[in-house]
């Protein structure tokens, strides 16, 4: 998988993801590929599983964060949250108006 990532060009548009350099994004995977076969030489078998879990978890978190879009953040600015709240209120009001029109049309049709 790491070799395929090195051979192919990224599919994301330039400067859309948080870490745009594909070599920087692949570097942790290459380190894992080198470190994992060497673990039995330096660590007691009881510590190998914990070390592997920590290394793979760290690489997974790095990949997750590196693939974030530049405009996406963990915490939204207040302005974005306010606009989203207004949009949801407008959509709820529109749904309520539509439901009221349908119920009044159904009541008229029953007469």
N, C-alpha and C positions, 0 to 999 in steps of 0.2 A: 504494500500500500504506500509506503514511504517512497519507494522508487517510482511508482506511478505518479505520485504527486510531484516529484522532481522533474519527470519527463514532460508532463503536460502543463500547458499554460493555465493560469487560474481563470475560472469562469465568471468571477465577480468583476464588475466594472472597476476601473482604477479609482482608488481613494473612497470606496464605499464601505469597506470593512475597517475595523479598528486598527488592526495590524495588517498593512497592505503587502509587505515583503514576504513572498512565499518561502524564502529561505529561512527567515526568522521563525515563521510558523512551523516549519518542518524540523528545525534544530532540536527541539525537545524529543521528538520521535526518534531522531538519529541517536541522541544520547541514550535513550532507553534501549535501542537495538544494540548498542555497544555495551552498556552496563549489565543488562540482564544475563547474558552468558557468562560474565565474569563474577557474578554473585556467589556461586558455589565455591569459588577459589578463596574468597576472603571472608565470608560470613558463615556462622554456624547455621545448620539447617533450620533451627527453630526461628531464626530471625529473617530468613529469606522471604517467607510469605508476607510478613508485615512490611518489609522493605519493598517488595513488588507491589503490594497494595498501595502503599504511599506514593511510589513513583508513578504508577499508572493513574492514580487519582489526580496527582498533580498535573500530569500531562493532559488528562481529560478536562480539568478546570481551565488550563491554559488554552486549549483548543476552543472551549466554549466561549471564553472571554475574547479571544482573538478573532472569532468569527462574528462578533457583534457588529452591527452597522454603526457607522460613525455618528449618525444622528440619534441613535438609540442610547439611552442611559439607564442605569439602575433606578435612579430616582428622577421622576419627571419634574421639569420646572413648573412653577405654579401656573404660569400662563397656559401651558399645554393641558394641565389638569382641568383648568377652568373651561377651556374651549371644549374639551371632551365632555365635561359635565353638561354644558349648554347643548351640545349635540344630542346627548342621550335624553335630556329633558324635552327637546323639540321632537324627537322621534317618539317618545312616550305620549306626548300631547297629540301628535298626529295619529297615533294608533288609537287613542281614546276617542278622538273626533270621528275617525272612520268607523269604530265600533258603535258609536252613538248614531251615526247616520244609517248604518245597516240595521240597527235595532228599530229605529223610527220607520225605516222603509218596510221592515217586516211587519210592524204594527199596522201600518197603513194597508199593506197587502192583505192582512187578515180581515179588515173591515170590508 
